[in-house]
Amino acid sequence: MDTPIGNSIESLRTFFVENVSKFCDKCGTAYKPDNIDIVSESNASVIIQAQCDNCKGIYMAHVIKPLQMTKKIPIRLDIAHTLLHPYYLLGPISSDELLALRKKLAKIKTREEFLKLTTN
Ligand SMILES: [Zn+2]
């Protein structure tokens, strides 16, 4: 585990394959560079996601940079992995945001009103 972790996506992909996992835990298919994406990166850590080409199983690894500790966990997502990063950047949803949304949803009477709310 002495591979230096740089900031480029290629070095993180290489780090993932060399130090975290070469193969899908579920079906054993080898990961290709395109299967591996960075969800988030800070000075202290990086979250790397890998999606299997064959079974579409998704795994995430949280890499602590100074110690290079890693843990790979399976994760089930109902959104495409390309959508995950923008949601991650939004941060956690607050209870105030949820309550405001609930109020708006309760007022909806028609499909058009719902579409107007969800596209704004
Ligand atoms: Zn697989």
Boltz pocket constraint, residues with backbone or C-beta under 6 A from the ligand:
constraints:
  - pocket:
      binder: B
      contacts: [[A, 24], [A, 25], [A, 26], [A, 27], [A, 28], [A, 29], [A, 52], [A, 53], [A, 54], [A, 55], [A, 56], [A, 57]]
      max_distance: 6.0
